[in-house]
Amino acid sequence: MMAATAALVYPFFKYLFFHVPRKPRHIKVDKLLNDGEVFIDHDFIMFSMKKNVWAVSRKCTHLGCRLNYSEKDHLLICPCHQSRFSPEGKRLAGPARKDLAGFPVEKIVETGKSGYIVTI
């Protein structure tokens, strides 16, 4: 009896919780960053320090507000509830409980075209 009920209910729950995964977006940055430079996009902030380049999300993990970068303090700060994150995306303070998402960055060097591709 229990197995028959499970067999009937399973397709319903599978349909109910089905979601289509998002396709990754590839965003091209048309310039190379010098050491210590920051590039701010609508969805991410890209940093270049000691020959390493990385990108973190601008979406606060608390309520999803768009983060601002303070060059003076070298911090990502949420304007809504003052959560603070390091340039590496680590949560430092505030109501946010999780670190920021990091995005892969690929360096491209072609004849006449140099830059990066950030995959979101």
C-alpha positions, 0 to 999 in steps of 0.5 A: 500500500505504501509503495503504491502511494509513493509511486503515485505521489513521486511524479507530482513532487518531481514536477513540483520541485523541478527547475531548469538550471540557468545557463552560464553567462560569459562576460567579456572585459576588454582590458587587462588590469594592472596590479592593484586595479579594480573593475566594477561591473553590474553583477561582479567586481574583479580584482587584480593583486600580485598577478592574480585576478579574481571576481566576486558577486556584487549581490549581498548574501543577506537580502540581495542588495548590490554591494559597493566597493570602498577603495579607501577601506578596501571592502565591499559594503552593503548599502542596505544593512552594512554587511562587509566583505573582503575583496576575496568575498569573505564575510567580515561583519553584518547580518549576512551569514555567507561569503560572496560567490566567486566567479571564474576568470579566464585571461585572453590574449589575442592579437589586438584584443586582450582582456578577461572572460568572467563566467557567471 
